[in-house]
Amino acid sequence: MSTAQFKPLAGCTASPVGRHTHHLVILCLLAWLCLHGIAFTDFREFKLLLTSWSQLTLPPEKQYLYSSPWLAGLGRVVSPLLSPSLSYAALCATGLLLLVATLHKYLLSEHGPNEAWVAWLLLMATPLPMVWLQWIGKSDTYLLSAWLLMRLVNRPAIHAALAMVMVLCHRELALLILMMDALLSRHIRLGTLLGTLIGLGLMALYHHVVLEAAPMGRIAYATQDRWSIPLGNLSVWPAMLTCSMSWFWISAIAFCRPGWRDAIVLLACLAVAAMTLDFTRVFGLLSMPWILDLLQRGVPAAAQAAHTSRLWRVGIILMAIMPSAQLINFEVKGPRILDNITMMLGALHKTP
């Protein structure tokens, strides 16, 4: 369906999907949680990383976490006050709340109060909510929050600090996200470049001076058998394409006017994610600058469609909550809600 049908109406200030759209988005989020569930990761590794700054306490297949020291570093700061379990829970919750707050502020600044909620619904149709809520324990929420704050604040010193935080959250993805941002905006911030170099310097200092031996990094681990991971992902290429953007494929085609540059960015994100075991998670994080760029073009058309067509209004809501899946270790993983129910029942049975 052509986006030409959805030109904004002059003087149209009402919310496209009702007067209380924020309530609708909250209900959609609750429905998403009920349909998809949540999942936690790296808690045991988090506890091990709290024990010592200088010793390699993680096995080789987990030593890539030494290239993401931000969460464990915060854990060591709060560990004198909280137990490891409470530190983990508090830091994960803080990261999620920070991401929601910064993302909402960004969407308000880009789309205004009437269309920001439509942007939220379209964003929920991407794999990003699954990345945030089924990979709890990763520093992804802090990584994206720092990047969003960088786009909201126009001060070189703050850009430098945030870029440094991004590198400490995830060295490889931080570099790729910043490169993607520079490519799409066609602008290189000097503060960002300086902060990136500082972050890389701190990481090198940590790996080669503080630690007793240099840990195995992500690239070294992924390339032990050079072609096994990309070939494994390519063997399930339909799942790669489907899981890369989930139901957002429909919105992107219908509203966002994708062009040749979008095709190049898509192929680049697919190529990088194909070299990892956590395909959908990596694709979602790396492609977020591109997804927000698509939303910049597509939200006005989507808002107009929702305002004039009940069918599109219902469709946008359904795409936000429809069950989706992700590609992990060459397998398609669906909702975690059954695992959550089993875990809760098991905990109740253990309760005296």
C-alpha positions as CSV (number, residue, x, y, z in Angstrom):
1,M,0.0,0.0,0.0
2,S,1.5,3.3,-1.0
3,T,2.4,5.9,1.7
4,A,1.1,8.6,-0.6
5,Q,-2.4,7.8,0.7
6,F,-1.3,8.8,4.2
7,K,-0.3,12.5,3.8
8,P,-0.8,14.3,7.2
9,L,-4.0,16.4,7.5
10,A,-3.4,20.0,8.0
11,G,-4.3,21.1,11.6
12,C,-4.8,17.5,12.8
13,T,-3.6,17.6,16.4
14,A,-5.6,14.7,17.9
15,S,-3.8,11.6,18.8
16,P,-4.0,9.1,15.9
17,V,-5.1,6.1,18.1
18,G,-7.3,7.8,20.7
19,R,-7.2,10.3,23.5
20,H,-5.3,8.1,26.0
21,T,-2.7,6.6,23.7
22,H,-0.2,6.3,26.6
23,H,-2.6,4.0,28.4
24,L,-2.9,2.0,25.2
25,V,0.9,1.6,24.9
26,I,1.1,0.5,28.5
27,L,-1.6,-2.1,28.0
28,C,0.2,-3.3,24.8
29,L,3.4,-3.6,26.8
30,L,1.6,-5.6,29.5
31,A,0.1,-7.8,26.8
32,W,3.5,-8.2,25.2
33,L,4.9,-9.4,28.6
34,C,2.1,-11.9,29.0
35,L,2.6,-13.3,25.5
36,H,6.4,-13.3,25.4
37,G,7.7,-13.5,28.9
38,I,11.1,-12.4,30.2
39,A,14.5,-14.0,30.6
40,F,17.7,-13.3,32.6
41,T,21.3,-14.0,31.6
42,D,24.8,-13.9,33.0
43,F,23.9,-13.8,36.7
44,R,26.5,-16.4,37.7
45,E,29.1,-14.6,35.6
46,F,28.1,-11.3,37.3
47,K,28.8,-12.9,40.7
48,L,32.1,-14.2,39.6
49,L,33.2,-10.9,38.2
50,L,32.4,-9.2,41.6
51,T,35.0,-11.4,43.3
52,S,38.2,-10.0,41.8
53,W,39.3,-7.2,39.4
54,S,42.6,-8.8,38.6
55,Q,41.9,-12.6,38.2
56,L,40.4,-14.4,35.3
57,T,37.5,-16.1,37.1
58,L,35.5,-16.8,34.0
59,P,36.1,-19.8,31.7
60,P,37.5,-19.1,28.1
61,E,34.0,-19.3,26.5
62,K,32.7,-16.6,28.8
63,Q,35.8,-14.3,28.8
64,Y,34.2,-12.0,26.2
65,L,32.4,-10.5,29.2
66,Y,35.7,-8.8,30.2
67,S,35.1,-6.6,27.1
68,S,31.8,-5.5,28.7
69,P,32.9,-4.4,32.2
70,W,30.3,-1.7,32.8
71,L,27.7,-3.7,34.6
72,A,30.2,-5.6,36.8
73,G,32.0,-2.3,37.5
74,L,28.7,-0.8,38.8
75,G,28.1,-4.0,40.7
76,R,31.4,-3.6,42.6
77,V,30.4,-0.1,43.5
78,V,27.1,-1.1,45.0
79,S,28.2,-4.5,46.4
80,P,29.3,-3.1,49.8
81,L,25.6,-2.1,50.3
82,L,23.7,-4.8,48.5
83,S,24.1,-8.6,48.0
84,P,25.1,-9.8,44.6
85,S,21.5,-10.8,43.9
86,L,20.1,-7.4,44.9
87,S,22.9,-5.6,43.0
88,Y,22.1,-7.6,39.9
89,A,18.4,-6.9,40.2
90,A,18.8,-3.2,41.0
91,L,21.2,-2.6,38.1
92,C,19.1,-4.5,35.6
93,A,16.0,-2.5,36.7
94,T,17.9,0.8,36.6
95,G,19.1,0.0,33.1
96,L,15.6,-0.8,31.8
97,L,14.0,2.3,33.4
98,L,16.8,4.5,32.1
99,L,16.3,3.2,28.6
100,V,12.6,3.7,28.7
101,A,13.0,7.3,30.0
102,T,15.6,8.3,27.4
103,L,13.9,6.6,24.5
104,H,10.6,8.3,25.4
105,K,12.3,11.7,25.6
106,Y,13.9,11.0,22.3
107,L,10.7,10.0,20.6
108,L,8.9,13.1,22.0
109,S,11.7,15.3,20.7
110,E,11.5,13.7,17.2
111,H,7.8,13.1,16.8
112,G,6.0,15.4,19.2
113,P,3.4,14.3,21.9
114,N,0.7,13.2,19.5
115,E,2.8,10.9,17.3
116,A,5.4,9.7,19.9
117,W,3.0,7.0,21.1
118,V,2.6,5.7,17.5
119,A,6.4,5.5,17.3
120,W,6.3,3.4,20.5
121,L,3.8,1.0,19.0
122,L,5.8,0.7,15.8
123,L,9.0,0.2,17.8
124,M,7.4,-2.6,19.8
125,A,6.9,-4.5,16.5
126,T,10.7,-4.8,16.1
127,P,12.8,-7.4,18.0
128,L,14.1,-4.6,20.3
129,P,11.6,-5.3,23.2
130,M,12.7,-8.9,23.0
131,V,16.3,-7.9,23.2
132,W,15.7,-5.7,26.2
133,L,13.4,-8.0,28.2
134,Q,14.7,-11.5,27.3
135,W,18.4,-10.6,27.7
136,I,18.1,-9.0,31.1
137,G,21.6,-9.0,32.7
138,K,23.4,-7.7,29.6
139,S,24.6,-4.1,29.5
140,D,22.5,-3.5,26.4
141,T,20.1,-1.1,28.1
142,Y,23.0,1.1,29.3
143,L,24.6,0.9,25.9
144,L,21.5,2.2,24.1
145,S,20.7,4.7,26.8
146,A,24.1,6.3,26.4
147,W,23.7,6.5,22.7
148,L,20.3,8.1,22.9
149,L,21.5,10.6,25.4
150,M,24.3,11.5,23.0
151,R,21.6,12.3,20.4
152,L,19.6,14.4,22.9
153,V,22.5,16.5,24.3
154,N,24.7,18.7,22.1
155,R,27.8,19.1,24.3
156,P,31.1,17.6,23.2
157,A,32.2,16.8,26.8
158,I,29.1,14.9,27.4
159,H,29.4,13.1,24.1
160,A,32.9,12.0,25.1
161,A,31.7,10.6,28.5
162,L,28.8,8.8,26.9
163,A,30.9,7.3,24.1
164,M,33.3,6.0,26.8
165,V,30.4,4.4,28.7
166,M,29.3,2.8,25.5
167,V,32.7,1.2,24.9
168,L,32.7,-0.1,28.5
169,C,29.3,-1.5,28.0
170,H,30.1,-3.5,24.9
171,R,33.4,-2.7,23.0
172,E,32.5,-4.2,19.6
173,L,28.9,-3.2,19.4
174,A,29.6,0.4,20.7
175,L,32.1,0.9,17.8
176,L,29.6,-0.5,15.3
177,I,26.7,1.5,16.5
178,L,28.7,4.7,16.5
179,M,29.9,4.0,13.0
180,M,26.3,3.3,11.9
181,D,25.2,6.6,13.5
182,A,27.9,8.5,11.8
183,L,27.0,6.9,8.4
184,L,23.3,7.7,8.7
185,S,23.8,11.2,10.1
186,R,26.8,11.9,7.8
187,H,28.4,13.7,10.8
188,I,31.3,12.7,13.1
189,R,31.3,14.3,16.5
190,L,34.8,15.1,17.9
191,G,33.7,14.5,21.4
192,T,32.4,11.1,20.5
193,L,35.7,10.2,18.8
194,L,37.7,11.3,21.8
195,G,35.4,9.4,24.2
196,T,35.7,6.3,22.1
197,L,39.5,6.4,22.2
198,I,39.4,6.9,26.0
199,G,37.1,3.9,26.4
200,L,39.4,1.8,24.2
201,G,42.4,2.9,26.2
202,L,40.7,2.0,29.5
203,M,39.7,-1.3,28.1
204,A,43.3,-2.0,27.0
205,L,44.6,-1.0,30.4
206,Y,42.1,-3.3,32.1
207,H,42.9,-6.3,29.9
208,H,46.7,-5.9,29.8
209,V,47.6,-4.3,33.1
210,V,44.9,-5.0,35.7
211,L,44.1,-8.5,34.7
212,E,46.6,-11.3,35.3
213,A,46.3,-12.3,31.6
214,A,44.6,-11.0,28.6
215,P,41.1,-12.6,28.2
216,M,39.8,-14.2,25.1
217,G,37.7,-11.6,23.2
218,R,34.5,-11.9,21.2
219,I,36.2,-11.9,17.8
220,A,38.8,-14.5,18.9
221,Y,36.1,-16.8,20.3
222,A,33.8,-16.4,17.2
223,T,36.7,-17.1,14.8
224,Q,38.1,-20.2,16.4
225,D,36.4,-22.1,13.6
226,R,36.3,-19.3,11.0
227,W,33.2,-20.2,9.0
228,S,31.1,-22.3,11.3
229,I,29.0,-19.4,12.8
230,P,28.2,-17.5,9.6
231,L,27.5,-20.8,7.7
232,G,25.3,-22.0,10.5
233,N,23.2,-18.8,10.4
234,L,23.1,-18.8,6.6
235,S,21.8,-22.4,6.7
236,V,18.6,-20.9,8.2
237,W,18.5,-17.7,6.1
238,P,14.7,-17.5,6.1
239,A,14.7,-17.3,9.9
240,M,17.5,-14.7,9.6
241,L,15.4,-12.4,7.5
242,T,12.2,-13.0,9.4
243,C,13.6,-12.6,12.8
244,S,15.8,-9.6,11.9
245,M,12.9,-7.1,12.0
246,S,9.9,-9.3,13.0
247,W,6.5,-7.6,12.4
248,F,8.2,-4.3,11.7
249,W,8.8,-5.5,8.2
250,I,5.2,-4.6,7.4
251,S,5.4,-1.1,8.8
252,A,8.8,-0.5,7.1
253,I,7.4,-1.4,3.7
254,A,4.1,0.3,4.1
255,F,5.1,3.6,5.7
256,C,8.9,4.2,5.7
257,R,9.7,4.6,1.9
258,P,12.8,2.3,2.0
259,G,15.4,3.0,-0.7
260,W,18.7,1.7,-1.9
261,R,20.6,3.1,1.2
262,D,18.2,1.2,3.4
263,A,19.0,-2.0,1.5
264,I,22.8,-1.4,2.0
265,V,22.4,-0.8,5.7
266,L,20.2,-3.9,6.0
267,L,22.8,-6.1,4.3
268,A,25.5,-4.6,6.5
269,C,23.6,-5.4,9.7
270,L,22.7,-8.9,8.5
271,A,26.4,-9.5,7.6
272,V,27.6,-8.5,11.0
273,A,24.9,-10.3,12.9
274,A,25.5,-13.4,10.9
275,M,28.9,-13.7,12.4
276,T,27.5,-14.0,15.9
277,L,25.6,-16.7,17.8
278,D,23.0,-14.2,19.2
279,F,21.8,-13.2,15.7
280,T,18.6,-11.3,16.5
281,R,20.0,-9.6,19.6
282,V,23.0,-8.3,17.7
283,F,21.0,-7.3,14.7
284,G,18.5,-5.4,16.9
285,L,21.2,-3.5,18.8
286,L,23.3,-2.7,15.7
287,S,20.3,-1.6,13.6
288,M,18.7,0.7,16.2
289,P,20.1,3.9,14.6
290,W,18.6,2.7,11.3
291,I,15.3,1.7,12.8
292,L,14.9,5.2,14.4
293,D,15.8,6.7,11.0
294,L,13.0,4.6,9.4
295,L,10.6,5.8,12.1
296,Q,11.6,9.4,11.4
297,R,10.2,8.8,7.9
298,G,7.4,6.4,8.6
299,V,5.7,7.7,11.8
300,P,3.8,10.6,10.1
301,A,2.4,8.2,7.5
302,A,1.6,5.6,10.1
303,A,-0.1,8.2,12.4
304,Q,-2.2,9.4,9.5
305,A,-3.2,5.8,8.5
306,A,-4.2,5.1,12.1
307,H,-6.2,8.4,12.2
308,T,-8.1,7.7,9.1
309,S,-8.4,3.9,8.9
310,R,-9.7,1.7,11.7
311,L,-8.1,-1.3,10.0
312,W,-4.6,0.2,10.2
313,R,-5.2,1.4,13.8
314,V,-6.0,-2.2,14.8
315,G,-3.2,-3.6,12.7
316,I,-0.6,-1.3,14.3
317,I,-1.7,-2.4,17.7
318,L,-1.7,-6.1,16.8
319,M,1.8,-5.9,15.3
320,A,3.0,-4.4,18.6
321,I,1.9,-7.4,20.6
322,M,1.9,-10.3,18.2
323,P,4.1,-13.2,19.3
324,S,7.5,-13.1,17.7
325,A,10.7,-15.1,17.7
326,Q,14.5,-14.7,17.7
327,L,17.4,-16.6,16.2
328,I,19.9,-17.9,18.8
329,N,22.6,-20.6,18.1
330,F,21.1,-21.3,14.7
331,E,17.7,-22.1,16.3
332,V,14.4,-20.1,16.4
333,K,13.4,-19.4,19.9
334,G,9.8,-18.4,20.6
335,P,8.2,-16.8,23.6
336,R,9.5,-17.5,27.1
337,I,6.2,-17.3,28.9
338,L,5.9,-21.1,29.4
339,D,9.4,-21.1,30.9
340,N,8.4,-18.3,33.2
341,I,5.3,-20.1,34.4
342,T,7.3,-23.3,35.0
343,M,9.9,-21.3,36.9
344,M,7.2,-19.7,39.1
345,L,5.5,-23.0,39.8
346,G,8.9,-24.5,40.7
347,A,9.6,-21.7,43.1
348,L,6.2,-22.1,44.7
349,H,6.7,-25.8,45.2
350,K,10.0,-25.2,46.9
351,T,8.5,-22.6,49.3
352,P,7.9,-24.3,52.7
